[in-house]
Amino acid sequence: MTHSFQPLDAAATAARLPYPELAQAIAAMLGELRDGTAMAPPRIALPIGDAQHGAGTLLVMPARNRDLVMTKNITVHPDNPKRGLATILGEVLVANAHTGERIAMLDGPTVTGRRTAAVSLLAAQQFAPVPDGELLIVGAGVQAETHLEAFVSGLQVRKVWFQSRTRAKAEALADHARELGVEAEVIDEVAAVLPRVSMVVTVTSSRTAVLPDLDSGLWTDRHFVAGVGAFRPDMCELPPQLCHAAAASGRLLADTLFGIEDEAGDLLQAGIDWNDVQPFQTAILQGEALRTKAGSPLVFKSVGYALWDLAACVLASAVDSSK
């Protein structure tokens, strides 16, 4: 089949990646990973620019399965907002794995934002003991918005609570939640609502834990926690006792163990033994057992993996294939 090459902007990319369908595409990709028919090598991180003009990083992430090959190119420039530009810019190039024929170009930040939230959604669908309860989101950036949209569209969330250092952004997200048809409220302290919520998502760039530790007495084994924001060794959102308790009870999971030793600051700083962390690809096969297991909250650490981008490419490209 001959495809016409289609560069897609952010809106067109988002339209092809509805969260529930994307979560299922990621589940299918986990099966391909287990079967050995999909793979992704370590990503390349190349420093670019200079300190005087705003140093940045180029991230290159390739992946392939039987039918598609993709490369995601992302640049990260922390000083870009001062220039009126987005911090993250980039694209995802999709090609036919058999011929190399270019099929589509997707908006990179949109793919990243939506697939990350869809991974968390899939984990909550599979492992959250109370997936129709109330949700707490800590953080108010792009990932907070995508996780809000993903959980509302893929679960029967009754109410969403927001906590952020920037209250105005949290209030804007609460307004967006109400537009999506759910109750929403902004709080100053996480501890105030932790006993009533069943799901917690952290999406910050904090270097210290943003949640109370286990000795606070606020946690139960009905809690599902998705730690998303910390992607460098110096970052940390999850408190150490919470991580160790989840590991000890067999309820510490990660979207992938590939690169986790270099990126998961929460677990690195807690001194977690990597043998105690279960990868998504095998944990999903025992979803019911993990969901009902007692002993600690279930903690799902997300560090990102190019195969989740490939799953987005498969879903986005399926639109053309069905025509």
VMD Tcl script that draws the C-alpha trace (Angstrom):
set ca {
  {0.00 0.00 0.00}
  {1.32 3.44 -0.91}
  {0.96 6.13 1.72}
  {0.98 9.85 1.13}
  {3.40 11.60 3.46}
  {1.51 13.74 5.98}
  {3.15 16.26 8.31}
  {0.69 16.69 11.19}
  {0.56 19.66 13.54}
  {-0.19 19.42 17.26}
  {-3.98 19.48 16.85}
  {-3.99 16.89 14.07}
  {-1.61 14.66 16.04}
  {-3.80 14.87 19.15}
  {-6.90 14.02 17.11}
  {-5.29 10.73 16.07}
  {-4.29 9.79 19.62}
  {-7.40 9.57 21.85}
  {-6.27 8.45 25.29}
  {-8.29 5.22 25.78}
  {-7.31 3.94 22.34}
  {-3.70 4.98 22.91}
  {-3.64 3.08 26.21}
  {-4.78 -0.04 24.37}
  {-2.14 0.51 21.66}
  {0.49 0.62 24.41}
  {-0.93 -2.61 25.88}
  {-0.56 -4.22 22.45}
  {3.01 -2.90 22.22}
  {3.79 -4.53 25.57}
  {2.77 -7.81 23.95}
  {5.10 -7.15 21.03}
  {7.90 -6.36 23.47}
  {7.34 -9.68 25.25}
  {7.30 -11.50 21.89}
  {10.51 -9.81 20.75}
  {8.91 -8.28 17.64}
  {9.35 -4.68 18.83}
  {12.52 -3.05 20.16}
  {14.09 0.29 20.93}
  {17.81 0.96 21.62}
  {18.99 3.44 24.26}
  {18.13 7.02 23.42}
  {20.84 9.45 22.38}
  {21.22 12.62 24.44}
  {23.43 15.27 22.82}
  {24.19 18.62 24.51}
  {23.59 21.51 22.09}
  {24.04 25.28 22.18}
  {26.07 26.96 24.89}
  {25.56 28.55 28.27}
  {25.71 32.08 26.90}
  {22.93 31.61 24.36}
  {20.94 28.96 26.21}
  {22.26 25.42 26.33}
  {19.89 22.63 25.45}
  {19.70 18.93 24.74}
  {18.85 16.98 21.62}
  {17.14 13.65 22.35}
  {16.95 11.06 19.57}
  {14.78 7.98 20.15}
  {14.34 5.28 17.48}
  {12.09 2.21 17.68}
  {10.63 -0.41 15.38}
  {8.25 -3.33 15.16}
  {7.36 -5.63 12.25}
  {5.73 -2.93 10.15}
  {6.84 0.52 11.29}
  {10.05 2.30 12.16}
  {10.03 5.67 13.89}
  {12.49 8.24 15.14}
  {11.53 10.90 17.66}
  {13.74 14.00 17.66}
  {13.19 16.34 20.58}
  {15.09 19.45 21.64}
  {14.83 20.69 25.21}
  {15.81 24.31 25.88}
  {14.89 25.45 29.41}
  {15.44 29.13 28.50}
  {13.01 29.05 25.56}
  {10.02 30.53 27.46}
  {12.07 33.74 27.82}
  {12.19 33.82 24.01}
  {8.48 33.16 23.65}
  {9.13 29.57 22.56}
  {8.11 26.22 24.00}
  {10.71 24.43 26.10}
  {10.25 21.22 24.12}
  {10.16 21.18 20.32}
  {10.41 18.28 17.92}
  {8.81 15.75 15.64}
  {8.27 12.03 15.19}
  {9.06 10.63 11.75}
  {7.18 7.43 10.85}
  {8.22 5.10 8.02}
  {7.32 1.73 6.53}
  {9.76 -0.79 8.02}
  {9.78 -2.91 4.83}
  {10.47 -0.15 2.31}
  {11.62 2.88 4.30}
  {8.79 4.88 2.70}
  {7.91 7.87 4.89}
  {4.33 7.69 6.11}
  {3.81 10.61 8.49}
  {5.42 13.24 10.65}
  {3.77 13.76 14.03}
  {4.18 16.63 16.48}
  {6.80 15.46 18.98}
  {5.66 17.24 22.17}
  {2.07 16.13 21.55}
  {3.10 12.50 21.12}
  {5.25 12.69 24.26}
  {2.54 14.29 26.39}
  {-0.25 11.98 25.32}
  {1.64 8.70 25.36}
  {3.06 9.42 28.82}
  {-0.43 10.05 30.19}
  {-1.76 6.99 28.35}
  {0.90 4.80 30.00}
  {-0.26 6.03 33.42}
  {-3.88 5.49 32.39}
  {-3.18 1.91 31.34}
  {-1.41 1.28 34.66}
  {-4.38 2.68 36.59}
  {-6.82 0.61 34.54}
  {-4.83 -2.52 35.28}
  {-3.66 -1.98 38.86}
  {-5.61 0.74 40.69}
  {-7.63 -0.90 43.50}
  {-10.30 1.83 43.22}
  {-10.18 3.13 39.62}
  {-13.51 4.96 39.94}
  {-12.51 6.96 43.00}
  {-11.09 10.46 43.38}
  {-7.83 11.60 41.79}
  {-5.09 13.88 43.13}
  {-2.68 15.48 40.63}
  {0.43 17.15 42.04}
  {1.81 19.62 39.50}
  {0.18 21.93 36.99}
  {2.18 21.74 33.76}
  {1.58 20.02 30.43}
  {1.72 16.54 31.94}
  {-0.82 17.50 34.59}
  {-3.21 18.54 31.80}
  {-2.68 15.38 29.74}
  {-3.05 13.13 32.80}
  {-6.26 14.92 33.74}
  {-7.66 14.36 30.26}
  {-6.47 10.75 30.12}
  {-7.89 9.70 33.49}
  {-11.22 11.44 32.90}
  {-11.62 9.89 29.45}
  {-10.42 6.40 30.40}
  {-11.74 5.97 33.96}
  {-14.88 6.94 35.83}
  {-13.15 9.54 37.99}
  {-15.59 11.27 40.33}
  {-13.51 14.26 41.41}
  {-10.02 15.67 40.76}
  {-7.90 17.57 43.28}
  {-4.94 19.71 42.23}
  {-1.93 20.85 44.22}
  {0.86 22.99 42.76}
  {3.35 25.64 43.78}
  {1.70 27.83 41.13}
  {-1.87 28.09 42.33}
  {-3.06 30.07 39.28}
  {-2.08 27.20 36.99}
  {-3.79 24.72 39.28}
  {-6.96 26.82 39.21}
  {-6.86 26.85 35.40}
  {-6.60 23.06 35.40}
  {-9.53 22.83 37.79}
  {-11.57 24.93 35.36}
  {-10.55 22.57 32.56}
  {-11.60 19.58 34.66}
  {-15.03 21.09 35.17}
  {-15.31 21.61 31.41}
  {-14.61 17.88 31.07}
  {-17.56 17.18 33.35}
  {-15.95 16.31 36.69}
  {-15.79 18.06 40.03}
  {-12.49 19.77 40.75}
  {-10.83 21.66 43.58}
  {-7.41 23.18 44.32}
  {-5.72 22.52 47.65}
  {-2.61 23.82 49.37}
  {-1.62 20.64 51.22}
  {-1.58 17.10 49.79}
  {-2.15 15.59 53.24}
  {-5.58 17.22 53.44}
  {-7.09 14.95 50.78}
  {-4.83 11.89 50.74}
  {-7.18 9.82 52.95}
  {-10.11 10.32 50.55}
  {-8.46 9.93 47.14}
  {-7.66 6.52 45.64}
  {-5.29 7.62 42.84}
  {-2.33 10.01 42.97}
  {-0.29 11.29 40.02}
  {2.87 13.36 40.51}
  {4.05 15.38 37.50}
  {6.58 17.87 38.87}
  {10.28 18.60 38.40}
  {10.82 18.65 42.17}
  {14.12 17.64 43.74}
  {12.45 16.66 47.01}
  {9.47 14.41 47.70}
  {6.10 16.05 47.04}
  {4.10 13.39 48.91}
  {4.03 12.48 52.63}
  {6.08 9.43 53.56}
  {4.66 6.17 54.85}
  {5.04 7.11 58.52}
  {2.45 9.87 58.05}
  {-0.26 7.24 58.50}
  {-2.15 8.60 55.47}
  {-1.47 5.71 53.10}
  {-3.38 2.45 52.62}
  {-3.18 -0.42 50.17}
  {-6.15 1.06 48.28}
  {-3.91 3.85 46.94}
  {-2.48 3.82 43.40}
  {0.47 6.20 42.89}
  {1.97 7.11 39.51}
  {5.31 8.93 39.77}
  {5.89 10.59 36.39}
  {7.83 13.81 36.77}
  {11.29 12.75 38.00}
  {13.41 11.76 34.99}
  {16.90 12.68 36.25}
  {18.93 11.33 39.18}
  {18.68 14.69 40.97}
  {14.87 14.74 40.80}
  {12.64 13.15 43.42}
  {8.85 13.14 43.85}
  {8.24 9.92 45.80}
  {9.30 9.57 49.46}
  {11.73 6.72 50.26}
  {9.67 4.76 52.81}
  {6.77 4.63 50.39}
  {9.02 3.21 47.66}
  {10.56 0.64 49.99}
  {7.17 -0.48 51.31}
  {5.89 -0.98 47.75}
  {9.04 -2.92 46.86}
  {8.75 -5.13 49.94}
  {5.14 -6.01 49.16}
  {5.80 -6.68 45.47}
  {3.82 -3.60 44.41}
  {6.60 -1.42 42.98}
  {6.28 -1.29 39.19}
  {7.94 0.64 36.37}
  {6.88 1.25 32.79}
  {10.28 -0.13 31.77}
  {13.53 -1.15 33.43}
  {15.38 0.07 30.36}
  {17.37 3.12 31.48}
  {15.72 3.30 34.89}
  {19.06 3.08 36.68}
  {20.09 6.36 35.04}
  {16.82 8.30 35.21}
  {14.53 7.34 38.10}
  {15.74 9.79 40.73}
  {12.99 8.79 43.19}
  {14.14 5.18 43.27}
  {17.85 5.98 43.04}
  {17.72 8.29 46.03}
  {15.68 5.74 47.98}
  {18.34 3.09 47.29}
  {15.87 0.65 45.73}
  {17.17 -2.72 44.59}
  {16.26 -2.95 40.89}
  {15.43 -6.63 41.35}
  {12.47 -5.48 43.45}
  {10.98 -3.42 40.60}
  {8.57 -5.19 38.25}
  {8.51 -4.10 34.59}
  {5.16 -3.25 33.01}
  {5.49 -5.93 30.32}
  {5.32 -8.75 32.87}
  {3.33 -7.04 35.65}
  {0.37 -6.49 33.32}
  {-0.05 -10.26 33.10}
  {-0.88 -10.38 36.82}
  {-3.03 -7.26 37.04}
  {-5.78 -8.69 39.28}
  {-3.30 -10.21 41.73}
  {-1.40 -6.94 42.06}
  {-4.57 -4.89 42.30}
  {-5.92 -6.89 45.25}
  {-2.61 -7.47 47.01}
  {-2.26 -5.93 50.47}
  {0.71 -4.49 52.29}
  {1.31 -1.04 50.77}
  {0.09 1.41 48.13}
  {0.82 0.28 44.58}
  {3.53 2.53 43.14}
  {4.02 2.83 39.38}
  {7.17 4.66 38.28}
  {7.22 6.03 34.73}
  {10.51 7.01 33.08}
  {9.45 6.83 29.41}
  {10.42 4.49 26.59}
  {10.55 4.91 22.81}
  {8.22 1.94 22.34}
  {5.40 4.01 23.81}
  {6.06 6.56 21.05}
  {5.99 3.72 18.54}
  {2.60 2.63 19.89}
  {1.36 6.17 19.21}
  {2.73 5.93 15.68}
  {0.90 2.63 15.11}
  {-2.37 4.18 16.27}
  {-1.90 7.39 14.28}
  {-0.93 5.52 11.12}
  {-3.90 3.17 11.39}
  {-6.16 6.04 10.31}
  {-4.60 6.00 6.84}
  {-4.41 2.22 6.63}
  {-8.16 1.92 7.23}
  {-9.03 4.19 4.32}
}
mol new
graphics top color blue
foreach p $ca { graphics top sphere $p radius 0.5 }
foreach p [lrange $ca 0 end-1] q [lrange $ca 1 end] { graphics top cylinder $p $q radius 0.2 }
display resetview
